[in-house]
Amino acid sequence: MTITQDPSDNQVRSGPNPSTDSHVKPVGSRKSALALVQTNYVRQRLQDLHPDTTFPLVTMTTTGDNILNVALSKIGEKSLFTKELEVALEAKQVDLVVHSLKDLPTTLPPGMVIGAILEREDPRDAVVMKNQLPYRTLEALPPGSVVGTSSVRRIAQLKRKYPHLQFADVRGNLNTRLQKLDQADGPFSALILAVAGLRRLDLNHRITEILPESTILHAVGQGALAVECRENDQDTLALLQSLNHHSTLARCVAERTLMRELEGGCSVPLGVCTEWQGAGAEQRLQLRALVATLDGGEVIEAEDSILLNPTDANSTEKATSLGLSVAALMKSRGAKELLDSIRTH
């Protein structure tokens, strides 16, 4: 693990040890451009809300950043993009870390907790075409065109809809993947990427198609940012409370509960969609879910909804019950056996 305190960051200062100075809260982040944009957004929000506290940036490299020649689904390790951050958190080298929620396992290490989940960006998936090509949609691509993605969730669902396309693994940070796409002699005609990441890096202009939920369900937690801290750090937890976005929190709790019950993760093709219906005290939260074989040939789906006001004190418990309900439906239809068969291959 490589840890660096960014010397160009005006939030970094010498002086008291952060672990003993309640007015210094070091923030951990991966070094990728997207991770830094997301972390600096959270730091700025915290700085605006708590001007008497400083939030220096501490960057590090994770296992997932270092292993770029193997598909994520084949590495066989959880916490690929979070483990090193959590080690630094436990060692009190940082007091909080910022994650893309979809990278964060549903079971955290002992003593760790999610202190806040921020308002969600669009959780859908986007198509990004090679610059030299005239096409705008996956449907328009010629048969045999290669689409790059490292997600078995995306491949399993898109193979059903676009059997004329081929899918191949592509790794690296977002800018690296775009460079691979645009190489004139490169194999890829298009990439599938998260809308949220493209927008956060001001790459909205590269989106040629946003895929609707009728085509592909998104990853659990996609588009949301989570801030993790130590469970016994009451001071940091109090600071983070102001960042929570209640309706996003309820959606993500339902999704993560479902994934935990199905023992899913980045290595299994699990897609979800949560949507609010109605308003005020009459709001309902709907959760849809899908698991599929890697070739998209077998699909199991389920959905349910619950009356839930996201600002109520018991909203998290209700969201949890919704996740459990949909997970039970999925299991009754054979989802557990399907996922177990995928893991053994």
C-alpha positions in Angstrom: 0.0 0.0 0.0 1.3 3.5 -0.9 0.1 6.4 1.1 0.7 10.0 0.1 -0.4 13.2 1.7 -0.9 15.6 -1.2 1.6 18.5 -0.8 -0.2 20.6 -3.3 -3.4 20.6 -1.3 -3.8 23.7 0.8 -5.8 21.7 3.3 -2.6 19.9 4.4 -0.9 21.4 7.4 1.8 20.5 9.8 1.1 20.6 13.5 -0.9 18.4 15.9 -1.3 14.7 15.3 -4.7 14.2 13.5 -5.7 11.4 15.8 -5.5 13.7 18.8 -6.7 17.0 17.2 -10.4 17.1 16.7 -10.1 20.0 14.3 -8.1 18.0 11.8 -9.9 15.2 10.0 -7.7 13.5 7.3 -9.7 12.1 4.4 -8.5 9.0 2.6 -9.0 8.5 -1.2 -7.8 6.4 -4.1 -5.5 8.2 -6.5 -7.6 7.9 -9.6 -9.0 11.1 -11.2 -12.6 10.1 -10.5 -11.8 9.1 -6.9 -10.1 12.4 -6.3 -13.0 14.4 -7.8 -15.5 12.6 -5.6 -13.3 12.9 -2.5 -12.7 16.6 -3.0 -16.4 17.2 -3.5 -17.1 15.6 -0.1 -14.2 17.5 1.5 -15.6 20.8 0.2 -19.1 20.0 1.5 -17.6 19.2 4.9 -15.4 22.3 4.9 -18.5 24.5 4.1 -20.5 22.9 6.9 -17.6 22.8 9.4 -15.3 25.8 8.7 -13.4 25.3 12.0 -12.2 21.9 11.0 -9.6 21.1 8.2 -9.9 18.0 6.1 -6.4 17.2 4.6 -6.3 14.7 1.7 -4.4 11.4 2.0 -4.2 9.3 -1.1 -3.3 5.6 -1.6 -3.3 2.8 -4.1 -5.6 -0.2 -3.7 -5.4 -3.8 -4.8 -7.9 -3.2 -7.6 -5.8 -0.3 -8.9 -2.7 -2.5 -9.1 -4.2 -5.6 -10.8 -5.2 -4.4 -14.3 -4.6 -7.5 -16.4 -7.3 -9.7 -14.8 -11.0 -9.3 -15.0 -12.6 -8.1 -11.7 -14.8 -11.1 -11.6 -11.8 -13.5 -11.7 -9.6 -11.9 -9.0 -11.6 -13.6 -6.3 -11.2 -11.1 -3.6 -13.7 -8.7 -2.0 -12.8 -5.1 -1.0 -10.6 -4.7 -4.1 -10.9 -0.9 -4.1 -11.5 -0.4 -0.3 -9.2 -2.7 1.8 -6.2 -0.4 1.9 -8.3 2.6 2.7 -9.9 0.7 5.6 -6.4 -0.4 6.9 -5.4 3.3 7.0 -8.7 4.1 8.8 -8.1 1.4 11.4 -4.6 2.7 11.9 -5.9 6.2 12.4 -3.9 7.5 9.5 -7.2 8.9 8.3 -10.5 9.6 10.0 -12.8 9.1 7.1 -12.6 7.6 3.6 -14.7 8.3 0.5 -15.9 5.4 -1.7 -18.1 4.9 -4.7 -20.8 3.0 -2.8 -20.9 0.2 -5.5 -17.3 -0.6 -4.6 -18.0 -1.1 -0.9 -18.8 -4.6 0.3 -22.1 -5.0 2.1 -20.3 -6.4 5.2 -17.7 -4.0 6.6 -14.7 -4.9 8.7 -15.3 -4.9 12.4 -15.3 -1.4 13.9 -16.2 0.3 10.6 -19.4 2.0 9.6 -20.9 4.1 6.8 -21.3 7.5 8.3 -23.1 9.1 5.4 -24.5 8.4 1.9 -24.7 11.5 -0.3 -27.3 12.4 -2.9 -27.2 10.0 -5.8 -26.2 10.9 -9.3 -27.9 9.1 -12.2 -27.3 5.4 -11.5 -27.8 4.2 -15.1 -25.2 2.8 -17.5 -24.1 4.7 -20.6 -22.7 3.8 -24.0 -19.6 5.6 -25.2 -18.7 5.1 -28.8 -15.3 5.2 -30.4 -14.7 8.7 -31.6 -14.1 7.6 -35.2 -17.4 5.7 -35.6 -20.7 7.2 -36.8 -22.9 5.0 -34.6 -24.9 6.3 -31.6 -26.5 3.2 -30.1 -25.6 -0.4 -29.4 -28.4 -1.5 -31.7 -26.8 0.3 -34.6 -23.4 -1.4 -34.2 -22.5 -4.0 -36.9 -22.6 -7.7 -35.9 -19.4 -8.8 -34.2 -18.5 -5.3 -32.9 -16.6 -5.5 -29.6 -18.0 -3.7 -26.6 -15.7 -3.2 -23.6 -16.8 -3.7 -20.0 -15.3 -5.4 -16.9 -18.8 -6.0 -15.4 -20.4 -9.5 -15.6 -23.7 -7.7 -14.6 -23.6 -5.6 -17.8 -22.5 -8.5 -20.1 -25.2 -10.9 -18.8 -28.0 -8.4 -19.4 -26.7 -6.9 -22.7 -26.1 -10.3 -24.3 -29.8 -10.9 -24.1 -30.7 -7.6 -25.8 -27.8 -7.4 -28.3 -26.9 -11.0 -29.3 -25.1 -9.6 -32.4 -22.4 -8.0 -30.2 -19.2 -9.3 -28.6 -18.1 -8.3 -25.1 -14.5 -8.1 -23.9 -12.9 -7.1 -20.6 -11.3 -3.6 -20.3 -9.6 -2.4 -17.1 -7.9 0.8 -15.9 -9.2 4.1 -14.7 -11.8 5.8 -16.7 -9.5 8.0 -18.8 -7.3 4.9 -19.5 -10.3 3.0 -20.8 -11.3 5.9 -23.0 -7.8 6.0 -24.5 -8.0 2.3 -25.2 -11.4 2.8 -26.9 -10.2 5.6 -29.2 -7.1 3.9 -30.4 -7.5 3.7 -34.2 -6.4 0.1 -34.3 -7.9 -0.8 -31.0 -10.5 -3.6 -30.7 -13.3 -1.7 -29.1 -16.2 -0.1 -30.9 -17.8 1.1 -27.6 -17.6 1.0 -23.9 -20.2 0.6 -21.2 -19.6 3.1 -18.3 -21.5 4.5 -15.4 -23.3 7.8 -16.2 -22.3 9.1 -12.8 -18.5 8.8 -13.3 -18.6 10.4 -16.8 -20.6 13.3 -15.5 -18.4 13.8 -12.4 -15.3 14.0 -14.7 -17.1 16.5 -17.1 -17.2 13.9 -19.8 -21.0 14.1 -20.4 -20.2 14.9 -24.1 -18.8 11.4 -24.5 -22.2 9.7 -23.7 -23.8 8.5 -26.9 -26.7 6.5 -25.3 -28.0 6.2 -21.8 -29.4 2.7 -21.4 -32.9 2.5 -19.8 -33.8 0.2 -17.0 -35.9 -1.8 -19.5 -32.5 -2.8 -21.1 -30.2 -3.1 -18.1 -30.6 -2.8 -14.3 -27.7 -0.9 -12.6 -25.3 -2.1 -9.9 -26.1 -1.9 -6.3 -25.2 1.5 -5.0 -24.2 2.8 -8.4 -24.1 6.6 -8.6 -23.9 7.1 -4.8 -21.0 8.2 -2.7 -20.4 6.7 0.8 -18.2 8.0 3.6 -16.8 5.4 5.9 -15.4 6.0 9.4 -14.6 4.2 12.6 -17.7 3.1 14.5 -16.5 4.5 17.8 -15.4 7.9 16.4 -18.4 9.8 17.6 -16.9 13.2 16.7 -16.5 12.2 13.0 -19.9 10.5 12.9 -21.5 13.8 14.1 -19.7 15.7 11.4 -20.9 13.3 8.7 -24.6 13.3 9.7 -25.2 16.5 7.8 -24.1 14.9 4.5 -26.8 12.2 4.5 -29.4 12.3 1.7 -32.4 10.5 3.1 -34.1 9.3 0.0 -30.8 8.1 -1.5 -30.0 6.4 1.9 -33.2 4.5 1.8 -32.8 3.3 -1.8 -29.2 2.2 -1.1 -30.0 0.4 2.1 -32.7 -1.6 0.3 -30.3 -2.5 -2.5 -27.4 -3.4 -0.3 -29.6 -5.6 2.0 -30.7 -7.5 -1.1 -27.1 -8.0 -2.2 -26.0 -9.1 1.2 -28.8 -11.7 1.4 -28.0 -13.1 -2.0 -24.2 -12.9 -1.3 -23.7 -10.9 -4.4 -20.9 -8.6 -5.4 -18.9 -7.4 -8.5 -18.2 -11.0 -9.5 -21.9 -11.9 -10.0 -24.5 -10.6 -12.5 -26.9 -8.9 -10.1 -28.8 -5.8 -11.3 -31.2 -3.6 -9.3 -33.4 -0.5 -9.7 -35.1 1.5 -6.9 -37.7 4.1 -7.7 -39.9 6.4 -5.6 -43.6 6.5 -6.3 -46.0 9.1 -4.9 -45.0 11.9 -2.5 -44.8 12.8 1.2 -46.3 10.4 3.7 -47.8 8.4 0.8 -44.4 7.6 -0.9 -43.6 4.1 -1.9 -40.2 2.7 -2.5 -40.1 0.1 -5.2 -37.1 -2.3 -5.6 -36.6 -4.5 -8.7 -33.8 -7.0 -9.0 -32.4 -9.4 -11.6 -29.8 -12.1 -11.6 -28.7 -13.9 -14.8 -26.4 -16.6 -16.1 -23.2 -15.2 -17.6 -24.5 -15.8 -21.1 -27.8 -14.1 -20.3 -29.7 -17.3 -21.1 -31.4 -17.8 -17.7 -32.8 -14.8 -15.8 -34.6 -14.6 -12.4 -36.4 -11.4 -11.5 -38.5 -10.1 -8.7 -39.9 -6.8 -7.3 -41.7 -5.4 -4.3 -42.5 -2.0 -2.8 -43.2 -0.6 0.6 -44.8 2.5 2.0 -41.9 4.6 3.3 -41.2 8.3 4.2 -37.4 8.7 3.8 -37.3 11.3 6.6 -39.0 9.1 9.2 -36.9 7.7 12.0 -37.7 4.1 11.0 -37.0 4.6 7.3 -33.8 2.6 7.3 -35.5 -0.4 9.0 -38.3 -0.3 6.4 -35.8 -0.1 3.6 -34.0 -3.1 5.1 -37.3 -5.0 5.2 -37.9 -4.2 1.5 -34.5 -5.6 0.6 -35.2 -8.7 2.6 -38.6 -9.2 0.9 -37.2 -9.0 -2.6 -34.3 -11.3 -1.7 -36.7 -13.9 -0.3 -38.7 -13.7 -3.6 -35.5 -14.1 -5.6 -34.4 -17.1 -3.5 -37.8 -18.8 -3.9 -37.3 -18.5 -7.6 -33.9 -20.1 -7.6 -31.6 -17.1 -7.5 -29.3 -18.6 -4.8 -28.7 -21.7 -6.8 -28.1 -19.8 -10.0 -25.5 -17.5 -8.3 -23.9 -20.5 -6.6 -23.5 -22.2 -10.0 -21.8 -19.1 -11.4 -19.3 -18.9 -8.5 -18.2 -22.5 -9.1 -17.3 -21.9 -12.7 
